[in-house]
Amino acid sequence: MDLRTIINKTISGVKYIMTQPTMMFRNKQNVEIIATHIVKEDDLGRPDLIALEHYNDDSKTDVILKWNGISDPFSLQVGDVLEIPNDQVPFYKLERPMRFEDNIVKSFFKVF
């Protein structure tokens, strides 16, 4: 699995903010679904194996996870059904800013 995508995550204090999207799909309604995959025990915690099985390429792990609305790969459960889109599915890669701006005015407000 390509964990280099963690570089594009933002940091709040010492915690990574993992829930921000890293990609958005274009023309999702026109994408061919090439297979459905039922998660097996061997797949738990290893979505890269699912990408290897269907694409022969573990770098496409994010495509499968994001297509199925999964941001936490460790949330997969045995029996979950995943759609496997065509490996050429068009998407926008979302880059996150690497620096934060200190805004003194915002610090006076609290979010509840």
ABEGO torsion letter per residue (X at the ends): XBAAAAAABBBBEABBBAABBABBBBGAAABBBABBBBBBAAABGBAAAAAAAAAGBAAAAAAAAAAAGBABAAABBBGBBBBBBBAABBBBBBBBBABBBBBAAAAABBBX
